[in-house]
Amino acid sequence: MKSGFTTYDVFMTERWESHTTDWTLWLRALGRASSTIVTRVEHIRWLARDTAVDDPWTLTTSDLVAWLGSHDWARETRRGVRASLRGFWRWGIVDGRAVDDPTAVLPAPRPAAPAPHPTPEAVYAAALKHAPPAARLMLRLAAEGGLRRAEVAQVHARDVHETSDGWTLTVHGKGGRERPVPISASMAWDLRTKCQGGYAFPGGHDGHVSPRWVGTRISRLLPPGLTMHGLRHRFASEAYRLSHDMLGVQKLLGHASPTTTQVYVLVPDERLRMIVDAVAGERGRAASRPSEIGRYGASRG
C-alpha cells in the first residue's frame, strides 16, 4: 500500500479523500440523486487509482486525455466519466481549490447510434424460472416496468398507489426526477407483499440495497454478456411494438429526449415491411408474395 493512503480506500490519498468528501456534500446540497452522486464519485476514484498522484489539481488536460484513452469503455460510460470529471473540476474552481480547468477542452464522445439490445424472451423466461422471489421481482420491475437498476433498488411501499384506472408505481429516476409508471395488479400485489411497509429490497445503502448489488444479482441470472439493462430495452421494444407510441415509451422510461428512447427500441422487421408495403400500396395484395414477385420479374425479362 502506498504511503498516505487511507484505510477507507487503498487507492485514495488523504487529499483525494478530502476533496471527494467535500464534493459529495456539494452534490447533495444541489439535490443530486444519491445514485448519481455514487456514480460521479466512483469515476473520480477510478482517476485517483490509476493516476496515483497526491493532488488532483496538478493533473493536466494531456494527463486526463491519456487516462481516458487508456480505457476500453463503452461509449456511454466514457460520456459519463467525462461528465464527472468536468463537474469535479468546475466545483474545484468555484470552491477555490483549482486554478485551471483541464476538462474544458476534453474531447466529447458522440452519443451512441441507436443499437437496441433487448433481452430475448426465452432468456427472460428462463431467468424468471430460476430466480428466487426477490430477484424475480427485480427482473419483473426491469422487464415489465422499464426500471433502471437504481430505480429498482429504491422501490418503497409508499410508491405503490391504487388509482381510478389501476395500480401505479412512483419511480425515483435520475437527477431526483419522479415519474408514475402503471403496473399490473399482480406486480402491485407482489410489491405490497414484499415491501411490508418499507423498502422492497432493504439493505445498507440509505436503507435499501445498492444499484450495483441489484445489477450484479440480476446479471448472475442471465447468460454471459447480458446485463440487467437489456431488460429495460426489452420493455421499451415490447411497449413500442404494442403501441407504436414513441412519446409514450419515452415517458414510461423517464427519458428527457426521444433521441435517447430510440436507442432502446428495437423496431420489428415485420413493422418495417408493413410500412414499406403500405407506402407502395401493396399491403394485402397477392403481388407482395415472393412467388408473385418472381413471376412479375420473369414477365418483364
Secondary structure, DSSP 8 states (H G I E B T S, - for coil): --TTB-SS-TT-BHHHHHHHHHHHHHHHHTT--HHHHHHHHHHHHHHHHHH--S-GGG--HHHHHHHHHT----HHHHHHHHHHHHHHHHHHHHTTS-S--TTTT---------------HHHHHHHHHH--HHHHHHHHHHHHH---HHHHHT-BGGGEEEETTEEEEEEE-GGG-EEEEEE-HHHHHHHHHHHTTSBSSEEEETTE--HHHHHHHHHTTS-TT--THHHHHHHHHHHHHHH--HHHHHHHHT-S-HHHHHTT----HHHHHHHHHHHHT-TT-GGGSHHHHHHHHHHH-
